[in-house]
Amino acid sequence: MKTKVRKQETISIKDKYNLDNSYSLVYVDYRDSIEDFKILEQMVQDGNTQALYENNDTWISDNQFDSASEVIKELKANHPDMSDEDEEDIQSYIYDHDDSTPEADLMRNTPSEYFYYSLGLDDNGMELEGGDPDKIRIDAIIKRLGIDDAAMRKVAEDVILESGYGGQWVILFEDHIEDMLDDGNVIEFGPKVELCLMNRGNGSGYSVALGRTLTFKFDRSNLHCDRGAPGYNFTNEVCGMTKGFMDGATIKTLPKNALKSTIPSLKSIKEERGLKREAELEEKWNKTKVCTPGDMKWDRHPKDKQEYINNYPCGNKCHACGTFWID
């Protein structure tokens, strides 16, 4: 007669240590928000929240680890013979059953911010500054938008008349960071967004309400946080804008047959090079506090080396590197 061997039952790590169904590892206070604009810029460029974990100042990962460690510490007090293998399994279980939502909580607490969508079109500035005649400049943006009527020409003309130094054409709008992480093949702007010509290299530009709804094919690399992208930001440093009067943007997916009526997204090599240069200048200044000749951003030069020259041509001069800002 054969002896029947009873199969040993495997006890789960949850049952073995009476673990909870879920754990909240990260607490986000209602006053906590994303305050670093460079993180917002990286988030909209990446289309995800990974920048919150990659940034050295974030506390999310530390909170998760500390909270999990505290749970394990309490369990060890009741189970002093806990093996290292069980401890690793418990930690994995706790992380897998973390019901806290720090990314969503931080984004919900973060106030609306100004963003811009690059149109991939450069403007050389007005003729008196070595640029182009106004008509050529107006015709260029009209062609880019594919809309040629009196109202659109008036908007373009108003922007150009106040933007003598040229720069990059963009759509400027106000929205919340969580909406900027949506997926889609188009980005739609309401009539209260603004057509803007901004120069992030020298801190100049102008914007006017668009006055109509426009829909572009969506290219995430064209989307930026104004105060987080490299160079002078337009809404704060150049204009000191308040909030609450502009429309936002909607990123969504349209069927393929509807994409024919949308405006193509383009890339500007000149703009990309400009942003790259600004980022390099920023990195150099942060690491060395040594300014660079020709860098037009005020705060990347020693304040005690700047002097106003009251002789023609009047302007400010940095005696450390020779950079001159003409009035």
C-alpha positions in Angstrom: 0.0 0.0 0.0 1.4 3.3 -1.1 1.6 6.2 1.4 -0.1 9.3 0.1 2.1 12.3 0.4 0.2 15.5 1.3 1.2 18.5 -0.8 2.5 21.3 1.3 0.5 24.5 0.9 2.4 27.7 0.0 1.5 30.6 2.2 1.6 34.0 0.5 3.8 36.8 2.0 0.6 38.8 2.6 -1.0 36.0 4.7 2.3 35.0 6.4 2.8 38.5 7.9 -0.9 39.7 7.8 0.0 42.6 5.4 -2.6 45.2 4.6 -4.4 45.3 1.3 -2.8 48.7 0.5 -0.3 51.2 1.8 -0.1 55.0 1.4 3.6 55.6 1.2 3.7 59.3 0.2 1.7 62.1 1.7 1.2 65.2 -0.3 0.0 68.3 1.6 -2.4 70.7 -0.2 0.4 73.3 -0.1 2.9 71.0 -1.9 3.2 71.7 -5.7 5.7 71.7 -8.5 7.6 74.9 -8.1 10.6 74.2 -10.4 9.7 75.4 -13.9 12.6 73.4 -15.4 10.8 70.3 -14.1 7.6 71.4 -15.8 9.5 72.0 -19.0 11.0 68.5 -18.9 7.6 67.0 -18.2 5.9 68.6 -21.2 8.8 67.6 -23.4 8.8 64.0 -22.2 5.0 63.7 -21.9 5.3 62.0 -18.5 6.1 62.6 -14.8 9.5 61.0 -14.8 11.2 64.3 -14.2 9.7 64.4 -10.7 11.9 61.4 -9.8 15.0 62.3 -11.7 15.3 65.7 -10.1 17.7 65.7 -7.1 15.4 67.9 -5.0 12.4 65.6 -5.2 11.3 63.8 -2.0 8.9 61.3 -3.5 11.3 58.3 -3.7 12.7 59.0 -0.3 9.2 59.1 1.2 8.3 55.8 -0.4 11.5 54.1 0.9 11.1 55.6 4.4 7.4 54.6 4.7 8.1 51.1 3.5 11.1 50.8 5.9 8.9 51.9 8.8 6.3 49.2 8.0 9.0 46.5 7.8 10.5 47.8 11.1 7.2 47.3 12.9 6.8 43.8 11.4 10.3 42.8 12.5 9.4 43.7 16.0 6.7 41.1 16.0 8.7 38.7 13.8 12.3 38.8 14.9 13.1 35.7 12.9 12.1 37.3 9.6 14.5 36.2 6.8 16.2 38.6 4.4 14.3 36.9 1.6 11.0 37.6 3.3 12.0 41.2 4.0 12.7 41.7 0.2 9.3 40.1 -0.6 7.5 42.4 1.9 9.2 45.5 0.5 8.1 44.5 -3.1 4.6 43.8 -1.9 4.4 47.2 -0.2 5.6 49.0 -3.2 3.2 47.1 -5.5 0.3 48.0 -3.2 1.1 51.6 -2.7 -2.2 53.5 -3.3 -0.7 57.0 -2.9 -0.7 59.2 -6.0 2.0 61.8 -5.4 2.4 62.8 -9.1 -1.3 63.4 -9.6 -1.5 65.2 -6.2 1.4 67.5 -7.0 0.1 68.4 -10.5 -3.4 69.1 -9.1 -1.9 71.5 -6.5 0.3 73.2 -9.1 -1.3 76.5 -10.4 -1.9 77.0 -14.1 1.1 78.2 -16.0 2.0 79.8 -19.3 3.0 77.4 -22.1 3.8 78.0 -25.7 3.6 75.9 -28.9 6.3 76.7 -31.5 5.2 77.2 -35.0 8.6 76.4 -36.4 8.9 79.8 -38.1 11.7 82.3 -37.5 11.4 86.1 -38.0 14.5 88.1 -38.8 13.2 91.3 -37.3 12.4 94.7 -38.8 14.2 96.2 -41.7 15.8 99.0 -39.6 17.5 96.3 -37.4 18.8 94.5 -40.5 15.8 92.3 -40.9 13.0 92.2 -43.5 10.2 94.7 -44.6 7.0 94.4 -42.6 5.1 93.0 -45.6 7.5 90.1 -46.0 7.2 89.3 -42.3 3.4 89.4 -42.3 3.2 87.3 -45.5 5.4 84.7 -43.9 3.2 84.1 -40.8 0.0 84.3 -42.9 1.4 81.6 -45.2 2.5 79.5 -42.1 -1.1 79.6 -40.6 -2.8 79.2 -44.0 -5.3 81.9 -43.1 -5.4 85.0 -45.2 -8.1 87.5 -44.2 -8.2 91.0 -42.8 -8.6 89.9 -39.2 -5.6 87.6 -39.3 -3.4 90.2 -41.1 -4.4 92.7 -38.4 -3.2 90.4 -35.7 0.0 89.6 -37.5 0.6 93.3 -38.2 0.0 94.3 -34.6 2.6 91.7 -33.3 5.2 92.6 -35.9 5.0 96.4 -35.3 6.0 95.8 -31.7 8.6 93.1 -32.3 11.5 94.9 -34.0 14.1 92.3 -33.0 12.2 89.3 -34.4 12.5 85.9 -32.9 10.3 82.8 -33.1 6.6 82.6 -33.9 4.6 80.7 -31.2 1.1 80.2 -29.8 1.0 81.4 -26.2 -1.6 80.0 -23.8 -2.3 79.3 -20.1 -3.1 75.8 -18.9 -2.5 73.2 -16.2 0.4 70.8 -16.3 -1.7 67.6 -16.1 -3.5 68.6 -19.3 -0.2 69.1 -21.1 0.7 65.4 -20.6 -2.3 64.1 -22.6 -1.7 62.0 -25.7 -3.1 62.9 -29.1 -2.3 63.7 -32.7 -3.6 67.3 -32.6 -3.4 70.3 -30.3 -6.4 72.8 -30.5 -6.2 76.4 -29.3 -9.2 78.6 -28.3 -9.6 82.2 -29.6 -8.2 83.8 -26.4 -4.7 82.3 -26.9 -2.2 84.7 -28.3 -0.1 84.8 -31.4 3.4 85.7 -30.1 6.7 86.6 -31.6 9.3 86.0 -28.8 13.0 86.3 -28.8 14.4 84.2 -25.9 18.0 85.3 -26.6 17.6 89.0 -25.9 14.3 89.1 -24.0 11.9 90.8 -26.4 8.7 90.2 -28.2 5.0 90.9 -28.3 1.7 89.0 -28.4 -1.9 89.6 -29.5 -5.1 87.5 -29.0 -5.6 85.2 -31.9 -9.3 85.7 -32.2 -10.1 82.3 -33.6 -9.7 78.6 -33.0 -6.8 76.8 -34.6 -5.9 73.2 -34.7 -2.3 71.9 -35.4 -0.9 68.4 -35.8 0.7 67.7 -32.5 4.5 67.4 -32.1 5.4 67.3 -28.4 8.9 68.6 -29.0 7.2 72.0 -30.0 5.5 72.3 -26.7 7.3 74.2 -23.9 6.8 75.7 -20.5 7.5 79.4 -21.0 9.3 79.9 -17.6 11.1 76.6 -17.8 12.5 76.6 -21.4 16.0 78.1 -21.8 16.6 81.8 -22.3 14.5 84.8 -21.3 10.9 83.8 -20.6 8.3 86.0 -22.3 5.4 86.1 -19.8 7.4 86.9 -16.7 10.8 88.4 -17.5 9.7 90.3 -20.6 6.1 91.2 -19.9 5.3 90.5 -16.3 1.9 89.0 -17.3 -0.9 88.2 -14.9 -3.0 85.1 -15.3 -6.6 84.3 -15.9 -7.4 85.9 -19.2 -6.1 83.5 -21.8 -7.5 80.3 -23.2 -5.8 76.9 -22.8 -5.0 74.1 -25.3 -6.6 70.7 -25.8 -4.4 67.8 -26.9 -6.7 65.1 -28.4 -6.9 62.5 -31.1 -8.8 63.0 -34.4 -9.5 60.3 -37.0 -7.1 60.3 -39.9 -9.6 61.7 -42.4 -10.0 64.8 -40.1 -6.3 65.6 -40.0 -6.3 67.0 -43.5 -7.9 70.2 -42.2 -5.4 70.8 -39.5 -2.2 72.9 -39.7 1.1 71.0 -40.0 3.6 71.2 -37.3 7.1 72.3 -38.3 10.5 72.4 -36.7 13.0 75.4 -36.8 16.7 74.4 -36.7 17.5 78.0 -35.8 15.2 77.8 -32.8 16.5 74.5 -31.6 20.1 75.8 -31.8 19.1 78.9 -29.9 17.5 76.8 -27.1 20.5 74.5 -27.0 22.9 77.5 -26.7 20.8 79.1 -23.9 20.8 75.8 -22.0 24.6 75.5 -22.4 25.1 79.1 -21.2 22.8 78.4 -18.2 24.7 75.2 -17.3 28.1 77.0 -17.6 26.9 79.9 -15.4 25.4 77.6 -12.7 28.6 75.5 -12.5 31.3 78.2 -12.8 29.7 81.6 -12.2 31.8 82.8 -15.2 29.9 84.8 -17.7 30.2 84.5 -21.5 30.8 87.3 -24.0 27.6 87.9 -26.0 25.3 86.3 -23.5 22.4 88.7 -23.3 20.7 87.3 -20.2 21.3 89.7 -17.3 21.4 87.3 -14.5 24.2 85.3 -16.0 26.6 88.1 -15.4 28.1 89.3 -12.0 25.9 92.2 -10.8 28.9 94.0 -9.3 30.6 94.0 -12.8 27.7 95.7 -14.6 27.7 99.4 -15.2 25.4 101.8 -17.1 27.3 103.8 -19.7 25.8 107.2 -20.2 27.6 108.0 -23.4 26.5 107.3 -27.0 25.5 104.5 -27.5 24.0 104.4 -24.1 23.5 101.0 -22.4 24.7 98.6 -19.8 28.1 96.9 -19.9 29.5 93.9 -18.2 33.1 94.6 -17.4 33.8 91.0 -16.7 33.3 89.8 -20.3 32.6 92.9 -22.3 28.9 92.2 -23.2 26.9 95.4 -23.9 23.2 95.9 -23.7 22.3 98.9 -25.9 19.3 101.0 -24.9 
